[in-house]
Amino acid sequence: MNKTIIYIDGNNLYRSAKELGFEIDYKKFRGWLRQKYNPEFVYLFIGLVPGRAKFYEYLQKCGYILVFKQTVSIGEKIKGNCDAELVLKAVSDFYTKSFNSCILITGDGDFGCLVEFLQENKSIRNIIAPDINKCSFLLRNKNIEITFLNDLYHKFSNKA
């Protein structure tokens, strides 16, 4: 049986869509992922922001498994980078044989080493990058299929 897991860099997805003028409808996005890739699980890595409990409940009802990172406020900015958590979860899932293939949703070049690891172990299906113009060369140079969301946002987003 082919088990696929999707790992989403939530901050990268959210910021890219916002910069392109879209607000993601997470329920529609989860439906699109289900139809296109039929994943066993979809993990969404996001910063834990106080006062956002209702939003997190909504995401869980949509079918996401949330993985939080504690955030810190620096002036007006909230910082909660989840890269290490995503890498650790994907590698851990690989070693526990939780999937046959996985998909990464990110355009962040920091995940280049994870992509290489998964490629060497023949367990990454493709990358979904939120913005063709912001997808790092460190992912583009990996000889892997990359689906760019730029022309697909209309399927699961509202114009901001």
LINVENUR-V470247 format. One record per residue. N is the residue number from 1. SS is DSSP state (a for helix, b for strand, c for the rest). PHI is phi in whole degrees, 0 to 359 (NA if undefined). NEAR is the number of other ideal C-beta (glycine too) atoms within 8 Angstrom. Layout:
((N:SS:PHI:NEAR) (N:SS:PHI:NEAR))
This chain:
((1:c:NA:3) (2:c:269:5) (3:c:255:9) (4:b:248:14) (5:b:240:14) (6:b:250:14) (7:b:245:13) (8:b:250:12) (9:b:281:15) (10:a:302:11) (11:a:294:12) (12:a:296:12) (13:a:296:13) (14:a:299:9) (15:a:295:9) (16:a:297:13) (17:a:299:14) (18:a:298:10) (19:a:297:8) (20:c:272:9) (21:c:89:6) (22:b:242:11) (23:b:243:9) (24:b:291:11) (25:c:269:9) (26:a:296:10) (27:a:291:7) (28:a:295:10) (29:a:297:11) (30:a:296:12) (31:a:296:9) (32:a:297:11) (33:a:298:11) (34:a:298:10) (35:a:295:7) (36:a:281:6) (37:a:238:10) (38:c:46:6) (39:c:285:11) (40:c:291:6) (41:b:219:7) (42:b:233:12) (43:b:265:14) (44:b:245:11) (45:b:265:14) (46:b:217:12) (47:b:285:14) (48:b:274:10) (49:c:252:8) (50:c:304:4) (51:c:87:4) (52:c:254:8) (53:a:305:6) (54:a:298:6) (55:a:296:7) (56:a:295:9) (57:a:298:8) (58:a:300:9) (59:a:301:11) (60:a:295:10) (61:a:296:6) (62:a:286:9) (63:c:109:7) (64:c:272:12) (65:b:260:8) (66:b:271:10) (67:b:238:12) (68:b:263:8) (69:b:236:12) (70:b:301:7) (71:c:255:10) (72:b:231:7) (73:b:264:7) (74:b:239:6) (75:c:65:4) (76:c:274:2) (77:b:273:6) (78:b:250:9) (79:b:249:9) (80:c:196:13) (81:c:291:8) (82:c:256:15) (83:a:304:10) (84:a:296:7) (85:a:297:10) (86:a:295:16) (87:a:299:11) (88:a:300:8) (89:a:295:12) (90:a:297:13) (91:a:292:10) (92:a:299:8) (93:a:296:11) (94:a:299:14) (95:a:290:6) (96:c:268:6) (97:c:56:5) (98:c:283:7) (99:c:213:12) (100:c:266:7) (101:b:213:10) (102:b:224:15) (103:b:232:15) (104:b:254:14) (105:b:250:13) (106:c:188:14) (107:c:238:11) (108:c:277:10) (109:a:295:8) (110:a:299:6) (111:a:271:14) (112:a:304:11) (113:a:293:7) (114:a:293:12) (115:a:301:14) (116:a:300:9) (117:a:301:10) (118:a:292:12) (119:a:295:11) (120:a:301:6) (121:c:260:7) (122:c:49:4) (123:c:228:9) (124:b:249:12) (125:b:274:8) (126:b:189:9) (127:b:245:15) (128:b:247:11) (129:b:257:15) (130:c:295:14) (131:c:210:13) (132:c:302:7) (133:c:278:5) (134:c:241:10) (135:c:281:11) (136:c:298:10) (137:a:300:6) (138:a:291:9) (139:a:259:18) (140:a:299:8) (141:c:271:6) (142:c:266:11) (143:c:55:4) (144:c:224:10) (145:c:295:6) (146:b:237:11) (147:b:262:9) (148:b:262:12) (149:c:277:12) (150:c:313:9) (151:c:269:6) (152:c:246:10) (153:a:305:12) (154:a:300:5) (155:a:283:7) (156:c:216:10) (157:b:219:13) (158:b:244:6) (159:b:295:6) (160:c:290:6))
